[in-house]
Amino acid sequence: MAGIRLPPEDIDISQARALLTADLISDDDRSIAADSWSIKSDYGSTLDDDQRHADASEALAAARFCAASDYSSDKEEPDAETITSMLGYQSYWDATYADELTNFREHGDAGEVWFGADVMEMVASWTKGLCVDISQRHLQNHHNDDDSESISQEDKDLAGWSVLDVGTGNGMLLHELAKQGFSDLTGIDYSEGAINLARSLANRDGFISIKLLVDDVLETKLEKKFELVMDKGTLDAIGLHQDGPIKRIMYWESMSRLVAPGGLLVITSCNNTKEELVQEVENFNQRKIGEVEEEEEEEGKGGLFWYLDHIRSYPTFMFGGSVGSRVATVAFCVR
Ligand SMILES: C[S@@+](CC[C@H](N)C(=O)[O-])C[C@H]1O[C@@H](n2cnc3c(N)ncnc32)[C@H](O)[C@@H]1O
């Protein structure tokens, strides 16, 4: 697997989505997937694995996922399917970042910027705009309240937003966010090589205050919540594992715990449209609401997601009679 790369710029949306859907598994396959779950124990805590997996499997049975039968597998591209599935495995990323670290040490290369530099810059500046709007609205409300209490957490300016980038890779998005004025920045990635590369680049480029940690977002050790959580390409990668549907459910559970109430989650994806992400979030919310009705809400269980906005300025193209863009960036707020 080592060394095989799928250049992100070469994925068009129809191809990438077809490849993702090809990974959806049948009921029979799910039991096989459950057996292969032990892959997690190679790189993360297994303390709550059984419970998390059981919860996610149960939720999966109830969730309305796009059925595997909706997809007619494109047998003309078997290699592409194999390559894309590798992106769902930590071994792929460990090998990739080992190569990228060598390239960095030998040539100073920063490595792959997923979806390209233009998208990264657009995501960072658009996100800044959202956060500034929210901060200003809170400030406005605060003044209108005629309340002379000290400024609340929500009223903090941009520099006060705590930011987490999940699956940060080389951490370049965090550099971009720092240039936009964010200063409380943390990046996590389950690949140690990614974190070593990100740390080397942050030191080289003078972003020494960025915090970088090896952590699996699906079973995170982070206990604090963040006002802004960024994901560029990580949910895409997670969904490409054989257990993708189960892992996606675990992803949303983690996110609902990691994003502070009133905070934002900004996802950039090439495997899902804005509509699909919104639908996935609605499925998550419905399931969560069902759980709360069944049992007393546990402290710190996490919030629900609400669609806030999406980037409208990505270039679009026509495919099969419908208009789409290669990448979708969607912001959700958590309540
Ligand atoms: C497509 S790359 C995107 C990297 C970076 N966000 C960017 O935009 O350049 C996906 C990243 O997610 C990381 N990743 C995948 N699954 C993860 C998980 N469960 N926890 C933490 N990181 C994960 C991979 O190691 C990889 O760095």
The ligand as an SDF file (V2000), in Angstrom:
LIG
                    3D

 27 29  0  0  0  0  0  0  0  0999 V2000
   -7.6790   13.5880    3.0690 C   0  0  0  0  0  0  0  0  0  0  0  0
   -6.5270   13.7870    4.3340 S   0  0  0  0  0  0  0  0  0  0  0  0
   -6.7920   15.4840    4.7390 C   0  0  0  0  0  0  0  0  0  0  0  0
   -5.6400   16.1150    5.4940 C   0  0  0  0  0  0  0  0  0  0  0  0
   -5.8450   17.5820    5.8360 C   0  0  0  0  0  0  0  0  0  0  0  0
   -7.0730   17.7920    6.5780 N   0  0  0  0  0  0  0  0  0  0  0  0
   -5.8640   18.4250    4.5710 C   0  0  0  0  0  0  0  0  0  0  0  0
   -6.9090   18.9720    4.2450 O   0  0  0  0  0  0  0  0  0  0  0  0
   -4.8260   18.5210    3.9070 O   0  0  0  0  0  0  0  0  0  0  0  0
   -7.3310   12.9340    5.6780 C   0  0  0  0  0  0  0  0  0  0  0  0
   -6.5890   13.0170    6.9930 C   0  0  0  0  0  0  0  0  0  0  0  0
   -7.4100   12.4710    8.0190 O   0  0  0  0  0  0  0  0  0  0  0  0
   -6.6030   11.7080    8.8830 C   0  0  0  0  0  0  0  0  0  0  0  0
   -7.5160   10.7640    9.5480 N   0  0  0  0  0  0  0  0  0  0  0  0
   -8.2790    9.8050    8.9640 C   0  0  0  0  0  0  0  0  0  0  0  0
   -9.0170    9.1730    9.8810 N   0  0  0  0  0  0  0  0  0  0  0  0
   -8.7310    9.7530   11.0790 C   0  0  0  0  0  0  0  0  0  0  0  0
   -9.1860    9.5350   12.3990 C   0  0  0  0  0  0  0  0  0  0  0  0
  -10.0780    8.5750   12.6960 N   0  0  0  0  0  0  0  0  0  0  0  0
   -8.7000   10.3230   13.3840 N   0  0  0  0  0  0  0  0  0  0  0  0
   -7.7810   11.2880   13.1070 C   0  0  0  0  0  0  0  0  0  0  0  0
   -7.3080   11.5160   11.8720 N   0  0  0  0  0  0  0  0  0  0  0  0
   -7.7880   10.7670   10.8600 C   0  0  0  0  0  0  0  0  0  0  0  0
   -5.5650   11.0790    7.9790 C   0  0  0  0  0  0  0  0  0  0  0  0
   -4.4160   10.6600    8.6720 O   0  0  0  0  0  0  0  0  0  0  0  0
   -5.2800   12.2430    7.0300 C   0  0  0  0  0  0  0  0  0  0  0  0
   -4.2810   13.0800    7.5350 O   0  0  0  0  0  0  0  0  0  0  0  0
  1  2  1  0
  2  3  1  0
  2 10  1  0
  3  4  1  0
  4  5  1  0
  5  6  1  0
  5  7  1  0
  7  8  2  0
  7  9  1  0
 10 11  1  0
 11 12  1  0
 11 26  1  0
 12 13  1  0
 13 14  1  0
 13 24  1  0
 14 15  1  0
 14 23  1  0
 15 16  2  0
 16 17  1  0
 17 18  1  0
 17 23  2  0
 18 19  1  0
 18 20  2  0
 20 21  1  0
 21 22  2  0
 22 23  1  0
 24 25  1  0
 24 26  1  0
 26 27  1  0
M  CHG  2   2   1   9  -1
M  END
$$$$
